[in-house]
Amino acid sequence: MVRRYYDLPSLTALAVFEASARHLSFKLAAAELN
């Protein structure tokens, strides 16, 4: 199976996921990412 670049999540989505997992809070992640 060939993976295309558009099958991968955006870097912004990965940053949001990482920050929310680290803080265990979307509110704190949003404040960090502003």
Secondary structure by P-SEA (a helix, b strand, c coil): ccccccccccaaaaaaaaaaaaaccaaaaaaaac
